[in-house]
Amino acid sequence: MKKTTMVALFLIIPGITAFLFFNLWPIVYSIYLAFTNAQLGNFPIYNPNSSVEPLHFVGLENFRWILSDPGFRDAFVWTWIFVITSVTLKVTVGVLLSLLYTNKYVRGKVIYRSLLIIPWALPLLFSVTVWKFMFDPVFGPINKVLKSIGVASPPNWISDPTWAFIALNVIEVWLAYPFMMTVVTAALQSVPETLIEAAILDGANYWQRFRNVVLPAVGKPIAFATILTSAASFQYFMVPYIYNAGLFENKFILLYGFRKAFGATPHYGRASAVMVIATLVLAIYMYVNVRVTRLQEGAKG
């Protein structure tokens, strides 16, 4: 083996080893746990005084239990409902803001864009905590404003499942629109002015230009951003956990799995099974969307 090859291997092996240990090993170990009866009492150390059997292989038992649990089915359905509602709002707000701040008649666009990406810079815990205070049914400014305009009984944004779900959509739009706006703005700036000017000369109005000239040119970047942000919505965990974990336990898949692992009766095997199912569903979803939108063709081109 050449000396240069030996040196190259010496330099990259530590990085590869660290990557496999910190990334691949937890995934493989979680998959292993999904096929065991790992739970409090036998994992990570077996307690002979507990009524739990020692750690052993149970095959697909955890998956059968999860798929037959009404709580998991509710979480699965509500997760997709959230994906649909939140992604629709995020894409709509992101595109509208991008169109507004790429308009030549808007002054101070650089300042506005800088201010609009603030949600990206703030820590998630801080943002969600502030929003939770704003939606507080007693002290929150949102309900105070509603009372001031004549709403006698403002919604309970924290404890009511429907209104809390709406509040989560609002929070998610706040957290994610900077990403959508950045992607769409970059795509809009790449649209040749000559095409728009030609459409104007042909008598096309604003919406005709947007539909027939701008949208086809930015379609793939918007599709790419939509797929990424929908995957993020599917993995929604931290925001509902901070906002009201108990209320949303059976509304989001990852929160459901977390509560199975660290709830009143911890069962790590079932929690791992939830993670495996969620990963498989997300992988299939991403693959189908990439094929349908033909993003792989754009990458090749």
C-alpha positions, 0 to 999 in steps of 0.5 A, spaced: 500 500 500 502 506 498 504 511 503 499 516 501 494 511 501 496 509 508 496 517 511 489 518 508 486 512 511 490 514 518 486 521 517 479 519 515 478 512 519 477 516 526 472 521 523 469 514 520 469 511 526 466 517 530 460 517 525 459 510 525 458 510 533 454 516 534 450 516 528 449 508 525 450 505 532 444 508 535 439 507 529 442 499 529 441 499 536 434 502 536 432 497 531 434 491 535 430 494 541 424 494 537 424 486 537 425 485 544 421 486 550 426 491 553 422 495 559 423 498 565 426 492 570 430 488 565 433 494 561 438 496 561 440 492 567 435 486 569 432 487 576 431 480 579 426 483 584 421 486 578 415 482 575 418 483 568 421 477 564 429 478 562 430 481 556 429 477 550 427 477 543 419 477 541 419 478 534 414 482 531 410 482 538 411 490 539 409 492 532 403 488 533 401 491 539 403 498 536 398 497 530 393 495 534 393 500 539 387 506 538 392 511 541 397 510 535 392 510 530 389 516 533 396 519 533 398 517 526 391 520 523 392 526 527 400 527 525 398 527 517 392 532 519 397 536 522 402 535 516 396 537 511 394 544 515 401 546 517 405 545 510 399 548 507 400 554 511 407 555 511 408 554 503 402 559 502 405 564 507 412 563 505 410 564 497 406 570 499 412 574 503 417 572 497 412 575 492 411 581 496 419 582 498 421 581 491 417 586 488 420 592 485 416 597 488 417 595 495 423 599 499 427 597 504 427 589 502 434 588 505 431 590 512 425 587 512 428 580 510 433 581 515 427 582 520 423 576 517 428 571 519 428 572 526 424 566 528 430 562 525 435 565 529 431 564 536 432 558 540 426 553 539 425 553 547 424 560 547 420 561 541 415 556 544 415 559 551 413 566 549 408 563 544 405 559 550 404 565 554 401 569 548 396 563 548 395 563 555 387 563 556 387 568 562 394 572 562 395 571 554 395 578 550 391 574 544 385 573 549 386 580 552 385 583 545 379 578 543 376 580 549 377 588 548 373 587 541 367 583 544 369 576 544 366 574 551 369 567 551 375 567 548 378 560 546 382 556 551 388 555 547 392 551 552 387 545 554 382 545 548 384 540 543 381 543 537 384 550 539 390 548 541 391 544 535 390 551 531 395 554 536 400 549 534 399 551 526 400 558 528 407 557 532 409 552 526 408 557 521 412 562 525 418 557 526 418 555 519 416 560 514 423 563 514 425 557 510 420 557 505 421 564 504 428 564 503 428 558 498 422 561 494 425 568 494 432 565 491 428 561 486 424 568 484 430 572 483 433 567 478 427 568 474 429 572 467 426 579 467 426 578 459 420 572 460 416 577 465 417 583 460 415 579 454 409 576 458 407 584 459 408 586 452 403 580 450 398 583 455 398 578 461 396 581 467 400 579 474 396 573 476 397 570 468 404 572 469 405 568 475 401 562 473 404 561 466 411 564 467 414 565 474 411 558 477 413 553 472 420 556 473 420 556 481 416 549 481 421 545 483 424 549 488 418 550 492 416 542 491 423 541 494 422 546 500 415 543 501 417 536 501 422 538 506 418 542 511 412 536 510 417 531 513 419 536 519 412 536 520 411 529 520 417 529 525 413 534 530 415 533 537 419 538 541 413 544 540 407 540 542 411 537 548 413 544 551 406 546 549 402 541 552 405 534 552 399 531 556 394 533 551 398 531 545 400 525 547 396 521 542 396 527 536 403 526 534 407 519 532 414 521 535 410 524 542 406 518 542 413 514 542 416 518 547 411 517 552 411 510 551 418 510 553 418 515 558 411 515 561 408 512 567 409 505 564 416 505 560 416 500 555 422 501 550 421 496 545 414 498 543 417 505 543 423 503 538 417 500 534 414 506 534 420 510 531 422 504 526 414 505 523 415 512 523 422 512 519 419 507 514 413 511 513 417 517 512 422 514 508 416 511 503 413 518 503 419 522 501 421 517 496 414 517 493 414 525 493 421 525 490 419 521 484 412 524 483 415 531 483 421 528 479 426 532 483 431 527 481 431 529 474 433 536 476 439 534 480 441 530 474 440 536 470 
